[in-house]
């Protein structure tokens, strides 16, 4: 089938649109455009949680470095030996859960031999006890497994 969306797709189309979940995504997009949205000091707010998770004796990911690159907090990770791509995917999401906010969006992509996870962590005004929302932009760079 020419319009397959995955191996074995027999219809080429879904059952509905995604509008039911669109309003909070629109709110996030609006928040992201505020010039004061991105929160300062990710190394103080986020890094301790990431370091603690990666420092466990059985941790499947090693934290190699972390620091700000422009407005993005970049974390370089190396998977433990023998981890499959699927394993690493789950490992990264488990790590993200240690810093997740009520609105967390993950976009995964490959860039050469590195897999990137661009993570938007956000508290929108509706989710925050404060009048304005805020958040962090985090990029996990994972060496090939």
Number of C-alpha atoms within 10 A of each C-alpha: 10 5 10 12 13 8 7 9 12 11 11 12 10 8 6 7 8 7 7 8 9 11 10 13 12 11 13 23 11 11 21 20 10 11 7 13 17 21 14 13 13 20 14 9 13 16 18 14 17 20 15 12 19 18 14 11 7 9 15 22 22 18 20 13 11 19 15 15 10 7 12 17 21 21 20 18 22 17 21 14 9 10 15 13 13 9 13 22 15 13 17 18 13 13 19 20 13 14 16 18 17 11 15 17 17 15 10 14 12 12 9 9 10 16 20 21 23 19 20 21 22 25 22 24 15 12 14 13 10 11 9 14 21 20 22 25 19 23 22 22 23 24 15 16 17
